[in-house]
Every structure is written in structure tokens, then in C-alpha cells.
Amino acid sequence: MSADNAIVVGKFLVNGKKAFSVVHFNAMDNLEYYRDQGDSQELQEFVHGVWNQGKFFLDEKEAWAYAQGEDRLCPTEYGLMVMDFSNISPMPNLVAFSRASE
């Protein structure tokens, strides 16, 4: 049986600046399902549902260091990954985190 999981750094754009959310992502095939459907609203809702639960960062190196620590604590089938979601509007919580950190 396959675990289909990874520690994933999600890259988003918030007001033209990079922001990151790190998650332990399970059932990765679900993301492909929503991408294949071609419904951008459903894909956005799925991405928001997963990455809104993550740990937020504005610095890519900090996000990557956190992800590496998570992978050492809980090794995954696919290890560490980066997924670019700059074409999807960021989650409201990530926007709020970004504004609070300015």
C-alpha cells in the first residue's frame, strides 16, 4: 500500500511578494484529480483547504529549513517537495500573516 505523502512547501504570491506554507501532504493524487478536472475554483478550494493548515513563512530559506525538520521527525514516501501555487489566490490566513509581518 502506498502512503502518497510528502512534506510540501507551497509557494504563493501575496501582493506580488512570495509567501510559503509548509504542510505534511497526504493523498497527493487528490491534487492531480483537481488539476485534471480543469475547474480552477475547485482546485483553489482544495489547495486552500490543505495549505491553510500549514505553517506560514515569508522567507523561503526559513520555510525550507522548517520542512527539512518536519521530514526528519516524520519521514515521508516522497520526502521534501516544492509546489508553485502562484497562479492561485492565496488563503486569507496567509494574506493576514503576510500583512502582520510587514
Secondary structure, DSSP 4 states (H G I P E B T S, - for coil): -----EEEEEEEEETTEEEEEEEEE--THHHHHHHHHT-HHHHHHHHHHHHTTSEEES-HHHHHHHHHHHHHHS--SS-EEEEE-TTSPPPHHHHHHHHHT-
